[in-house]
Amino acid sequence: MSPPLFWVDEAPSAGTEIELTGAEGRHAVTVTRIAVGEQILLGDGRGASAHCEVSAIRGKDTLRARALQYRFADRPRPLVTVVQALPKSERSELFVELATEAGADVIVPWQSSRSVARWVGSKAQKGVAKWRATASAAAKQSRRAWIPEVADLASTTDVRARCAQVIDEGGIVVALHESGDESFGSFPFRTAPHVLLVVGPEGGLSEEELTDLSALGAHVAVLGQQVLRTSTAAAVALGALGALTDRWDPERGTP
């Protein structure tokens, strides 16, 4: 089993010592109960990490460790953005956890026409903050070198602009929908620089949204015979992308 991962502002270089304090230090000492002599990973969430050995523990929230090995992991390619229409509250964080564990690079919360959840005013700020905290925790749990970026709440206009940019740059945009007439595995993902997945809410993408995305150059595709929940569709698609591209190369993306 790989050592537990904790976040730091800057991953230490090999041979140097670092002190882990604050919330991460408390989690390591009090919750995980790390002991002197054990090994841990310290990462900055931006690709850099260090394999360390704990040399001292002080109190309930501080440990000192010596870096044994430094590593930088490039982002997997193609880059994958998930535009997720807001799910109902009980499935909102589940989506973020699953998408993060499956490898999403960018997560965009979207207020689609059929979204039951409504993030208005301060609720949008709180919702985005919760998604970011969930993504950070899920990335740590899954030993990811990169914490996925969680964007601010997007309108349909914002989503159209993102899709148009990805297509203009030679990427692939796929709207996941049970009415899709193209197979998810039929696209040249391996050579694409960027893949953007659009996932609708519980009621699915509307006909107007599908028509609009198609007009921009997006593909409407079905993942398989089963109808997936909005909270799991992105994770299933990311799993398929891992098999269809080099994103699951063991030399990439893991501390």
Accessible surface in RSA format (square Angstrom, percent):
REM  Atomic radii and reference values for relative SASA: ProtOr
REM  Chains: A
REM  Algorithm: Lee & Richards
REM  Probe-radius: 1.40
REM  Slices: 20
REM RES _ NUM      All-atoms   Total-Side   Main-Chain    Non-polar    All polar
REM                ABS   REL    ABS   REL    ABS   REL    ABS   REL    ABS   REL
RES MET A   1   226.02 117.0 135.71  89.8  90.31 215.0 113.19  96.2 112.82 149.5
RES SER A   2    58.10  49.1  42.01  56.1  16.09  37.1  37.78  80.4  20.32  28.5
RES PRO A   3    28.81  21.0  22.70  20.7   6.11  22.2  28.81  23.8   0.00   0.0
RES PRO A   4    36.58  26.7  36.40  33.2   0.19   0.7  36.58  30.2   0.00   0.0
RES LEU A   5     3.98   2.2   0.28   0.2   3.70   9.3   0.28   0.2   3.70  10.0
RES PHE A   6     2.05   1.0   2.05   1.3   0.00   0.0   2.05   1.2   0.00   0.0
RES TRP A   7    32.66  13.1  27.64  13.4   5.01  11.8  27.66  14.7   5.00   8.1
RES VAL A   8    22.04  14.5   7.71   7.0  14.33  34.5  17.45  15.2   4.59  12.4
RES ASP A   9   134.85  94.5 120.67 120.1  14.17  33.5  38.52  90.7  96.33  96.1
RES GLU A  10   132.25  75.9 125.84  95.2   6.41  15.3  39.67  76.7  92.58  75.6
RES ALA A  11     7.72   7.1   0.02   0.0   7.70  17.5   0.02   0.0   7.70  20.4
RES PRO A  12    14.30  10.4   4.51   4.1   9.79  35.6  14.30  11.8   0.00   0.0
RES SER A  13    62.55  52.9  58.53  78.1   4.02   9.3  40.85  87.0  21.70  30.4
RES ALA A  14    59.30  54.5  36.75  56.7  22.55  51.3  36.98  52.1  22.31  59.1
RES GLY A  15    36.83  45.4   0.00   N/A  36.83  45.4  22.93  62.9  13.90  31.1
RES THR A  16    59.00  42.0  54.07  54.8   4.92  11.7  57.74  77.6   1.26   1.9
RES GLU A  17    77.62  44.6  50.62  38.3  27.00  64.3  14.51  28.1  63.10  51.5
RES ILE A  18    31.65  18.0  27.59  20.6   4.06   9.8  31.57  22.7   0.08   0.2
RES GLU A  19    68.99  39.6  48.97  37.0  20.02  47.7  14.08  27.2  54.91  44.8
RES LEU A  20     5.34   3.0   4.84   3.5   0.50   1.3   5.34   3.8   0.00   0.0
RES THR A  21    68.20  48.5  57.12  57.9  11.09  26.4  25.02  33.6  43.18  65.3
RES GLY A  22    41.32  51.0   0.00   N/A  41.32  51.0  38.55 105.8   2.77   6.2
RES ALA A  23    86.48  79.5  64.39  99.4  22.09  50.3  71.40 100.5  15.08  40.0
RES GLU A  24    34.98  20.1  34.02  25.7   0.96   2.3  19.98  38.7  14.99  12.2
RES GLY A  25     0.00   0.0   0.00   N/A   0.00   0.0   0.00   0.0   0.00   0.0
RES ARG A  26   116.04  48.7 116.04  59.2   0.00   0.0  42.19  57.7  73.85  44.8
RES HIS A  27    70.19  38.4  68.68  47.7   1.51   3.9  49.00  50.5  21.19  24.7
RES ALA A  28     0.00   0.0   0.00   0.0   0.00   0.0   0.00   0.0   0.00   0.0
RES VAL A  29    19.97  13.1  13.41  12.1   6.56  15.8  13.41  11.7   6.56  17.8
RES THR A  30    54.13  38.5  45.76  46.4   8.37  19.9  49.03  65.9   5.10   7.7
RES VAL A  31    96.62  63.6  72.87  66.0  23.75  57.2  77.68  67.5  18.94  51.4
RES THR A  32    53.83  38.3  29.95  30.4  23.88  56.9  32.42  43.6  21.41  32.4
RES ARG A  33   183.96  77.2 167.20  85.2  16.76  39.9  55.46  75.8 128.50  77.9
RES ILE A  34    11.76   6.7   6.13   4.6   5.63  13.6   6.13   4.4   5.63  15.3
RES ALA A  35    47.64  43.8  44.67  68.9   2.98   6.8  47.64  67.1   0.00   0.0
RES VAL A  36    92.43  60.8  69.02  62.5  23.41  56.4  69.02  60.0  23.41  63.5
RES GLY A  37    43.26  53.3   0.00   N/A  43.26  53.3  24.80  68.1  18.46  41.3
RES GLU A  38    78.94  45.3  73.43  55.6   5.51  13.1  34.66  67.0  44.28  36.2
RES GLN A  39    76.61  42.8  66.47  48.6  10.14  24.1  16.49  35.1  60.12  45.6
RES ILE A  40     0.00   0.0   0.00   0.0   0.00   0.0   0.00   0.0   0.00   0.0
RES LEU A  41    11.32   6.3  11.32   8.1   0.00   0.0  11.32   8.0   0.00   0.0
RES LEU A  42     0.00   0.0   0.00   0.0   0.00   0.0   0.00   0.0   0.00   0.0
RES GLY A  43     1.68   2.1   0.00   N/A   1.68   2.1   1.68   4.6   0.00   0.0
RES ASP A  44    19.80  13.9  10.35  10.3   9.45  22.4   0.21   0.5  19.59  19.5
RES GLY A  45     4.16   5.1   0.00   N/A   4.16   5.1   0.34   0.9   3.82   8.6
RES ARG A  46   132.17  55.5 128.51  65.5   3.65   8.7  63.44  86.7  68.72  41.7
RES GLY A  47     0.46   0.6   0.00   N/A   0.46   0.6   0.00   0.0   0.46   1.0
RES ALA A  48     7.93   7.3   7.40  11.4   0.54   1.2   7.40  10.4   0.54   1.4
RES SER A  49     3.24   2.7   3.17   4.2   0.07   0.2   0.60   1.3   2.64   3.7
RES ALA A  50     0.85   0.8   0.00   0.0   0.85   1.9   0.85   1.2   0.00   0.0
RES HIS A  51    51.18  28.0  49.00  34.1   2.19   5.6  33.58  34.6  17.60  20.5
RES CYS A  52     0.00   0.0   0.00   0.0   0.00   0.0   0.00   0.0   0.00   0.0
RES GLU A  53    70.94  40.7  70.51  53.3   0.43   1.0   4.74   9.2  66.20  54.0
RES VAL A  54     1.24   0.8   0.00   0.0   1.24   3.0   0.00   0.0   1.24   3.4
RES SER A  55    54.03  45.7  30.29  40.4  23.74  54.7  33.89  72.2  20.14  28.2
RES ALA A  56    37.10  34.1  34.65  53.5   2.45   5.6  36.97  52.1   0.13   0.3
RES ILE A  57    57.06  32.5  28.90  21.5  28.16  67.9  29.06  20.9  28.00  76.0
RES ARG A  58   128.33  53.9 121.92  62.2   6.40  15.2  66.18  90.5  62.14  37.7
RES GLY A  59    65.91  81.3   0.00   N/A  65.91  81.3  40.74 111.8  25.16  56.4
RES LYS A  60   145.60  71.0 140.97  86.5   4.64  11.0  84.22  75.8  61.38  65.4
RES ASP A  61    48.10  33.7  48.10  47.9   0.00   0.0   2.19   5.1  45.92  45.8
RES THR A  62    15.97  11.4  15.97  16.2   0.00   0.0   2.83   3.8  13.13  19.9
RES LEU A  63     0.78   0.4   0.10   0.1   0.68   1.7   0.78   0.5   0.00   0.0
RES ARG A  64    84.38  35.4  83.48  42.6   0.90   2.1  20.01  27.3  64.37  39.0
RES ALA A  65     0.00   0.0   0.00   0.0   0.00   0.0   0.00   0.0   0.00   0.0
RES ARG A  66   109.16  45.8 109.16  55.6   0.00   0.0  30.45  41.6  78.71  47.7
RES ALA A  67     1.53   1.4   0.00   0.0   1.53   3.5   0.00   0.0   1.53   4.1
RES LEU A  68    86.45  48.1  59.63  42.7  26.82  67.4  63.26  44.4  23.19  62.4
RES GLN A  69   115.20  64.4 112.84  82.5   2.36   5.6  26.24  55.9  88.96  67.5
RES TYR A  70    99.10  46.3  78.43  44.6  20.67  53.8  54.07  40.6  45.02  55.5
RES ARG A  71    76.50  32.1  72.67  37.0   3.82   9.1  42.44  58.0  34.06  20.6
RES PHE A  72   105.13  52.6  80.28  49.7  24.86  64.7  80.28  48.7  24.86  71.1
RES ALA A  73     3.03   2.8   0.60   0.9   2.43   5.5   3.03   4.3   0.00   0.0
RES ASP A  74    90.74  63.6  85.60  85.2   5.14  12.2  18.76  44.1  71.98  71.8
RES ARG A  75    54.16  22.7  49.07  25.0   5.09  12.1  12.01  16.4  42.15  25.5
RES PRO A  76    18.12  13.2  18.12  16.5   0.00   0.0  18.12  15.0   0.00   0.0
RES ARG A  77   121.46  51.0 116.42  59.3   5.04  12.0  46.04  62.9  75.42  45.7
RES PRO A  78     2.14   1.6   1.44   1.3   0.70   2.5   1.71   1.4   0.43   2.7
RES LEU A  79    38.55  21.5  38.55  27.6   0.00   0.0  38.55  27.1   0.00   0.0
RES VAL A  80     0.00   0.0   0.00   0.0   0.00   0.0   0.00   0.0   0.00   0.0
RES THR A  81     1.47   1.0   1.47   1.5   0.00   0.0   0.32   0.4   1.15   1.7
RES VAL A  82     0.00   0.0   0.00   0.0   0.00   0.0   0.00   0.0   0.00   0.0
RES VAL A  83     0.00   0.0   0.00   0.0   0.00   0.0   0.00   0.0   0.00   0.0
RES GLN A  84     0.00   0.0   0.00   0.0   0.00   0.0   0.00   0.0   0.00   0.0
RES ALA A  85     0.00   0.0   0.00   0.0   0.00   0.0   0.00   0.0   0.00   0.0
RES LEU A  86     0.81   0.4   0.77   0.5   0.04   0.1   0.77   0.5   0.04   0.1
RES PRO A  87     2.07   1.5   0.30   0.3   1.78   6.5   0.30   0.2   1.78  11.0
RES LYS A  88    84.84  41.4  83.09  51.0   1.75   4.2  29.86  26.9  54.97  58.6
RES SER A  89    94.14  79.6  74.65  99.6  19.49  44.9  52.11 111.0  42.03  58.9
RES GLU A  90   128.56  73.8  94.10  71.2  34.46  82.1  64.60 124.9  63.96  52.2
RES ARG A  91    60.41  25.4  60.41  30.8   0.00   0.0   9.55  13.0  50.87  30.8
RES SER A  92    11.42   9.7  11.42  15.2   0.00   0.0   9.96  21.2   1.46   2.0
RES GLU A  93    67.75  38.9  67.67  51.2   0.08   0.2  16.74  32.4  51.01  41.7
RES LEU A  94    61.11  34.0  58.02  41.5   3.09   7.8  58.71  41.2   2.40   6.5
RES PHE A  95     0.54   0.3   0.47   0.3   0.07   0.2   0.47   0.3   0.07   0.2
RES VAL A  96     0.00   0.0   0.00   0.0   0.00   0.0   0.00   0.0   0.00   0.0
RES GLU A  97    71.36  41.0  71.36  54.0   0.00   0.0   9.75  18.8  61.61  50.3
RES LEU A  98    50.07  27.9  48.56  34.7   1.51   3.8  48.78  34.3   1.29   3.5
RES ALA A  99     0.30   0.3   0.08   0.1   0.23   0.5   0.08   0.1   0.23   0.6
RES THR A 100     0.00   0.0   0.00   0.0   0.00   0.0   0.00   0.0   0.00   0.0
RES GLU A 101    89.12  51.2  63.74  48.2  25.38  60.4  18.84  36.4  70.28  57.4
RES ALA A 102    27.16  25.0   9.62  14.9  17.54  39.9  21.29  30.0   5.87  15.6
RES GLY A 103    15.21  18.8   0.00   N/A  15.21  18.8  14.46  39.7   0.75   1.7
RES ALA A 104     0.00   0.0   0.00   0.0   0.00   0.0   0.00   0.0   0.00   0.0
RES ASP A 105     0.15   0.1   0.15   0.1   0.00   0.0   0.00   0.0   0.15   0.1
RES VAL A 106    13.55   8.9  13.55  12.3   0.00   0.0  13.55  11.8   0.00   0.0
RES ILE A 107     0.00   0.0   0.00   0.0   0.00   0.0   0.00   0.0   0.00   0.0
RES VAL A 108     0.49   0.3   0.49   0.4   0.00   0.0   0.49   0.4   0.00   0.0
RES PRO A 109     0.00   0.0   0.00   0.0   0.00   0.0   0.00   0.0   0.00   0.0
RES TRP A 110     2.60   1.0   2.60   1.3   0.00   0.0   2.60   1.4   0.00   0.0
RES GLN A 111    34.42  19.2  25.01  18.3   9.42  22.4  23.87  50.8  10.55   8.0
RES SER A 112     0.43   0.4   0.00   0.0   0.43   1.0   0.17   0.4   0.26   0.4
RES SER A 113    73.30  61.9  42.33  56.5  30.97  71.3  51.56 109.8  21.74  30.5
RES ARG A 114   109.62  46.0  95.49  48.7  14.14  33.7  32.00  43.7  77.63  47.0
RES SER A 115     4.65   3.9   0.00   0.0   4.65  10.7   0.00   0.0   4.65   6.5
RES VAL A 116    99.02  65.2  77.98  70.6  21.05  50.7  84.31  73.3  14.71  39.9
RES ALA A 117    19.56  18.0  10.05  15.5   9.50  21.6  19.53  27.5   0.03   0.1
RES ARG A 118   108.29  45.5 103.10  52.6   5.19  12.4  53.27  72.8  55.03  33.3
RES TRP A 119    28.32  11.4  20.48   9.9   7.84  18.4   6.42   3.4  21.90  35.5
RES VAL A 120   113.86  74.9 102.21  92.5  11.65  28.1 105.31  91.5   8.55  23.2
RES GLY A 121    54.89  67.7   0.00   N/A  54.89  67.7  41.53 114.0  13.36  29.9
RES SER A 122    70.43  59.5  60.28  80.4  10.15  23.4  34.17  72.8  36.26  50.8
RES LYS A 123   116.76  57.0 114.83  70.5   1.94   4.6  69.36  62.4  47.40  50.5
RES ALA A 124    17.68  16.3  17.38  26.8   0.31   0.7  17.68  24.9   0.00   0.0
RES GLN A 125   136.76  76.5 125.73  91.9  11.02  26.2  45.75  97.4  91.00  69.0
RES LYS A 126   147.11  71.8 139.27  85.5   7.84  18.7  90.44  81.4  56.67  60.4
RES GLY A 127    10.75  13.3   0.00   N/A  10.75  13.3  10.31  28.3   0.44   1.0
RES VAL A 128     7.86   5.2   7.86   7.1   0.00   0.0   7.86   6.8   0.00   0.0
RES ALA A 129    57.54  52.9  49.61  76.6   7.93  18.0  52.78  74.3   4.77  12.6
RES LYS A 130   114.10  55.7 107.55  66.0   6.55  15.6  60.05  54.1  54.05  57.6
RES TRP A 131     1.48   0.6   1.48   0.7   0.00   0.0   0.65   0.3   0.83   1.3
RES ARG A 132   108.43  45.5 103.58  52.8   4.86  11.6  44.31  60.6  64.12  38.9
RES ALA A 133    64.59  59.4  51.29  79.2  13.30  30.2  59.69  84.1   4.89  13.0
RES THR A 134    14.10  10.0   8.96   9.1   5.14  12.2   8.74  11.7   5.35   8.1
RES ALA A 135     0.32   0.3   0.32   0.5   0.00   0.0   0.32   0.4   0.00   0.0
RES SER A 136    30.62  25.9  30.62  40.9   0.00   0.0  17.18  36.6  13.44  18.8
RES ALA A 137    56.22  51.7  50.35  77.7   5.87  13.4  52.81  74.4   3.41   9.0
RES ALA A 138     6.61   6.1   1.27   2.0   5.34  12.1   6.19   8.7   0.42   1.1
RES ALA A 139     0.00   0.0   0.00   0.0   0.00   0.0   0.00   0.0   0.00   0.0
RES LYS A 140    33.62  16.4  32.56  20.0   1.06   2.5  19.69  17.7  13.93  14.8
RES GLN A 141   128.69  72.0 118.82  86.8   9.87  23.5  37.83  80.5  90.86  68.9
RES SER A 142    42.57  36.0  14.98  20.0  27.59  63.5  24.14  51.4  18.43  25.8
RES ARG A 143    38.04  16.0  36.74  18.7   1.29   3.1  16.99  23.2  21.04  12.8
RES ARG A 144    26.77  11.2  25.74  13.1   1.03   2.5  16.63  22.7  10.14   6.1
RES ALA A 145     2.92   2.7   0.14   0.2   2.77   6.3   2.33   3.3   0.58   1.5
RES TRP A 146    39.73  15.9  38.92  18.8   0.81   1.9  38.92  20.8   0.81   1.3
RES ILE A 147    48.91  27.8  40.23  30.0   8.67  20.9  40.23  29.0   8.67  23.5
RES PRO A 148     4.91   3.6   0.00   0.0   4.91  17.8   0.00   0.0   4.91  30.5
RES GLU A 149    92.44  53.1  83.58  63.2   8.86  21.1  39.30  76.0  53.13  43.4
RES VAL A 150     6.19   4.1   0.53   0.5   5.65  13.6   0.53   0.5   5.65  15.3
RES ALA A 151    11.01  10.1   7.00  10.8   4.00   9.1  11.01  15.5   0.00   0.0
RES ASP A 152    99.74  69.9  92.34  91.9   7.40  17.5  31.33  73.7  68.41  68.2
RES LEU A 153    46.66  26.0  25.84  18.5  20.83  52.4  25.84  18.1  20.83  56.1
RES ALA A 154     5.23   4.8   3.54   5.5   1.69   3.8   5.09   7.2   0.14   0.4
RES SER A 155    52.74  44.6  46.85  62.5   5.89  13.6  45.04  95.9   7.71  10.8
RES THR A 156    52.34  37.2  49.31  50.0   3.04   7.2  38.81  52.1  13.53  20.5
RES THR A 157    99.32  70.6  97.48  98.8   1.84   4.4  60.96  81.9  38.36  58.0
RES ASP A 158    65.67  46.0  61.88  61.6   3.79   9.0  15.77  37.1  49.89  49.8
RES VAL A 159     1.76   1.2   1.76   1.6   0.00   0.0   1.76   1.5   0.00   0.0
RES ARG A 160    88.35  37.1  87.77  44.7   0.58   1.4  16.78  22.9  71.58  43.4
RES ALA A 161    62.15  57.1  49.41  76.3  12.74  29.0  57.55  81.0   4.60  12.2
RES ARG A 162    77.48  32.5  75.25  38.4   2.24   5.3  20.55  28.1  56.94  34.5
RES CYS A 163     0.00   0.0   0.00   0.0   0.00   0.0   0.00   0.0   0.00   0.0
RES ALA A 164    31.65  29.1  30.10  46.5   1.54   3.5  31.65  44.6   0.00   0.0
RES GLN A 165   106.01  59.3 101.67  74.3   4.34  10.3  27.91  59.4  78.10  59.2
RES VAL A 166     7.00   4.6   6.96   6.3   0.03   0.1   6.97   6.1   0.03   0.1
RES ILE A 167    47.43  27.0  37.13  27.7  10.29  24.8  37.13  26.7  10.29  27.9
RES ASP A 168   121.55  85.1  84.80  84.4  36.75  86.9  27.91  65.7  93.64  93.4
RES GLU A 169   105.74  60.7  80.76  61.1  24.98  59.5  43.65  84.4  62.10  50.7
RES GLY A 170    50.24  62.0   0.00   N/A  50.24  62.0  34.06  93.5  16.18  36.2
RES GLY A 171    11.46  14.1   0.00   N/A  11.46  14.1   0.03   0.1  11.44  25.6
RES ILE A 172    16.58   9.4  14.12  10.5   2.46   5.9  16.58  11.9   0.00   0.0
RES VAL A 173     0.42   0.3   0.00   0.0   0.42   1.0   0.00   0.0   0.42   1.1
RES VAL A 174     0.00   0.0   0.00   0.0   0.00   0.0   0.00   0.0   0.00   0.0
RES ALA A 175     0.00   0.0   0.00   0.0   0.00   0.0   0.00   0.0   0.00   0.0
RES LEU A 176    16.57   9.2   7.69   5.5   8.88  22.3   8.13   5.7   8.44  22.7
RES HIS A 177    33.93  18.5  24.43  17.0   9.50  24.3  23.35  24.1  10.58  12.3
RES GLU A 178   120.03  68.9  91.59  69.3  28.44  67.7  28.42  55.0  91.61  74.8
RES SER A 179    71.31  60.3  39.46  52.7  31.85  73.4  44.47  94.7  26.83  37.6
RES GLY A 180    12.41  15.3   0.00   N/A  12.41  15.3   0.44   1.2  11.97  26.8
RES ASP A 181   134.82  94.4  94.56  94.1  40.26  95.2  49.12 115.6  85.71  85.5
RES GLU A 182    60.74  34.9  54.80  41.5   5.94  14.1  27.06  52.3  33.67  27.5
RES SER A 183    68.00  57.5  59.94  80.0   8.06  18.6  36.08  76.8  31.92  44.7
RES PHE A 184     6.89   3.4   6.03   3.7   0.86   2.2   6.03   3.7   0.86   2.5
RES GLY A 185    45.62  56.3   0.00   N/A  45.62  56.3  19.55  53.7  26.07  58.4
RES SER A 186    74.88  63.3  36.79  49.1  38.08  87.7  44.33  94.4  30.55  42.8
RES PHE A 187    17.58   8.8   6.59   4.1  10.99  28.6   7.05   4.3  10.52  30.1
RES PRO A 188    90.34  65.8  76.94  70.1  13.40  48.7  89.70  74.1   0.64   4.0
RES PHE A 189     2.51   1.3   1.29   0.8   1.21   3.2   1.29   0.8   1.21   3.5
RES ARG A 190   135.74  57.0 113.95  58.1  21.79  51.9  57.31  78.3  78.43  47.5
RES THR A 191   116.14  82.6  84.05  85.2  32.08  76.5  78.39 105.3  37.75  57.1
RES ALA A 192     9.25   8.5   0.86   1.3   8.40  19.1   3.98   5.6   5.27  14.0
RES PRO A 193    70.00  51.0  56.57  51.6  13.43  48.8  64.98  53.7   5.02  31.2
RES HIS A 194    31.42  17.2  31.42  21.8   0.00   0.0  22.92  23.6   8.51   9.9
RES VAL A 195     0.00   0.0   0.00   0.0   0.00   0.0   0.00   0.0   0.00   0.0
RES LEU A 196     1.15   0.6   1.15   0.8   0.00   0.0   1.15   0.8   0.00   0.0
RES LEU A 197     0.00   0.0   0.00   0.0   0.00   0.0   0.00   0.0   0.00   0.0
RES VAL A 198     0.00   0.0   0.00   0.0   0.00   0.0   0.00   0.0   0.00   0.0
RES VAL A 199     4.98   3.3   4.98   4.5   0.00   0.0   4.98   4.3   0.00   0.0
RES GLY A 200     6.49   8.0   0.00   N/A   6.49   8.0   2.08   5.7   4.41   9.9
RES PRO A 201     5.67   4.1   0.10   0.1   5.57  20.3   0.10   0.1   5.57  34.6
RES GLU A 202    69.19  39.7  33.63  25.4  35.56  84.7  38.60  74.7  30.59  25.0
RES GLY A 203    47.55  58.6   0.00   N/A  47.55  58.6  31.69  87.0  15.87  35.5
RES GLY A 204    18.15  22.4   0.00   N/A  18.15  22.4  18.00  49.4   0.15   0.3
RES LEU A 205     2.71   1.5   0.31   0.2   2.40   6.0   0.31   0.2   2.40   6.5
RES SER A 206     9.10   7.7   9.09  12.1   0.01   0.0   7.54  16.0   1.56   2.2
RES GLU A 207   114.08  65.5 113.09  85.6   0.99   2.3  55.79 107.9  58.29  47.6
RES GLU A 208   130.48  74.9 121.81  92.2   8.67  20.7  71.32 137.9  59.16  48.3
RES GLU A 209    14.53   8.3  11.32   8.6   3.21   7.6  13.69  26.5   0.84   0.7
RES LEU A 210    12.98   7.2  12.56   9.0   0.42   1.1  12.98   9.1   0.00   0.0
RES THR A 211    91.35  65.0  85.17  86.3   6.18  14.7  67.66  90.9  23.69  35.8
RES ASP A 212    41.81  29.3  37.39  37.2   4.42  10.5  18.77  44.2  23.05  23.0
RES LEU A 213     6.27   3.5   6.27   4.5   0.00   0.0   6.27   4.4   0.00   0.0
RES SER A 214    53.09  44.9  38.31  51.1  14.78  34.1  28.77  61.3  24.33  34.1
RES ALA A 215    88.09  81.0  43.82  67.6  44.27 100.7  56.79  80.0  31.31  82.9
RES LEU A 216    43.16  24.0  24.97  17.9  18.19  45.7  28.36  19.9  14.80  39.8
RES GLY A 217    39.18  48.3   0.00   N/A  39.18  48.3  26.76  73.4  12.42  27.8
RES ALA A 218     9.82   9.0   0.00   0.0   9.82  22.3   0.00   0.0   9.82  26.0
RES HIS A 219    61.00  33.3  59.10  41.1   1.90   4.9  37.16  38.3  23.84  27.7
RES VAL A 220    21.47  14.1  18.32  16.6   3.15   7.6  18.32  15.9   3.15   8.6
RES ALA A 221     0.00   0.0   0.00   0.0   0.00   0.0   0.00   0.0   0.00   0.0
RES VAL A 222    45.47  29.9  42.05  38.1   3.42   8.2  42.88  37.3   2.59   7.0
RES LEU A 223    46.99  26.2  12.78   9.1  34.21  86.0  13.32   9.4  33.67  90.6
RES GLY A 224    35.98  44.4   0.00   N/A  35.98  44.4  30.88  84.7   5.11  11.4
RES GLN A 225   177.53  99.3 140.98 103.0  36.56  87.0  56.62 120.5 120.91  91.7
RES GLN A 226   131.52  73.5 117.85  86.1  13.67  32.5  55.55 118.2  75.97  57.6
RES VAL A 227   109.52  72.1  79.06  71.6  30.46  73.4  81.55  70.9  27.97  75.9
RES LEU A 228    65.51  36.5  40.98  29.3  24.53  61.7  43.42  30.5  22.09  59.5
RES ARG A 229   143.88  60.4 134.72  68.7   9.16  21.8  41.02  56.1 102.85  62.3
RES THR A 230    10.74   7.6   2.20   2.2   8.54  20.4   5.90   7.9   4.84   7.3
RES SER A 231     0.47   0.4   0.00   0.0   0.47   1.1   0.00   0.0   0.47   0.7
RES THR A 232    39.41  28.0  39.41  40.0   0.00   0.0  35.71  48.0   3.70   5.6
RES ALA A 233     8.68   8.0   8.68  13.4   0.00   0.0   8.68  12.2   0.00   0.0
RES ALA A 234     0.40   0.4   0.40   0.6   0.00   0.0   0.40   0.6   0.00   0.0
RES ALA A 235    20.49  18.8  14.71  22.7   5.77  13.1  15.12  21.3   5.37  14.2
RES VAL A 236    68.28  44.9  59.33  53.7   8.94  21.5  65.87  57.2   2.41   6.5
RES ALA A 237     0.00   0.0   0.00   0.0   0.00   0.0   0.00   0.0   0.00   0.0
RES LEU A 238     1.01   0.6   0.07   0.1   0.93   2.3   0.07   0.1   0.93   2.5
RES GLY A 239    20.40  25.2   0.00   N/A  20.40  25.2  18.60  51.1   1.79   4.0
RES ALA A 240    32.27  29.7  21.44  33.1  10.83  24.6  30.30  42.7   1.98   5.2
RES LEU A 241     0.00   0.0   0.00   0.0   0.00   0.0   0.00   0.0   0.00   0.0
RES GLY A 242     3.10   3.8   0.00   N/A   3.10   3.8   0.32   0.9   2.78   6.2
RES ALA A 243    72.56  66.7  43.31  66.8  29.25  66.5  49.60  69.8  22.97  60.8
RES LEU A 244    66.88  37.2  57.63  41.2   9.25  23.3  59.73  42.0   7.14  19.2
RES THR A 245     8.80   6.3   0.59   0.6   8.21  19.6   0.59   0.8   8.21  12.4
RES ASP A 246    72.11  50.5  67.41  67.1   4.70  11.1  14.45  34.0  57.65  57.5
RES ARG A 247    16.72   7.0   7.83   4.0   8.89  21.2   1.64   2.2  15.07   9.1
RES TRP A 248   153.62  61.6 131.59  63.7  22.03  51.7 123.76  66.0  29.86  48.4
RES ASP A 249    54.37  38.1  44.30  44.1  10.07  23.8  12.29  28.9  42.08  42.0
RES PRO A 250   112.43  81.9  90.75  82.7  21.69  78.8 100.73  83.2  11.70  72.7
RES GLU A 251   130.64  75.0 118.58  89.7  12.06  28.7  48.25  93.3  82.39  67.3
RES ARG A 252    85.61  35.9  78.36  39.9   7.24  17.2  12.37  16.9  73.23  44.4
RES GLY A 253    15.92  19.6   0.00   N/A  15.92  19.6   6.57  18.0   9.35  20.9
RES THR A 254    66.48  47.3  66.39  67.3   0.09   0.2  40.31  54.1  26.18  39.6
RES PRO A 255    28.34  20.7   0.70   0.6  27.64 100.5   8.98   7.4  19.36 120.3
END  Absolute sums over single chains surface
CHAIN  1 A    12013.3       9529.7       2483.6       6476.8       5536.5
END  Absolute sums over all chains
TOTAL         12013.3       9529.7       2483.6       6476.8       5536.5
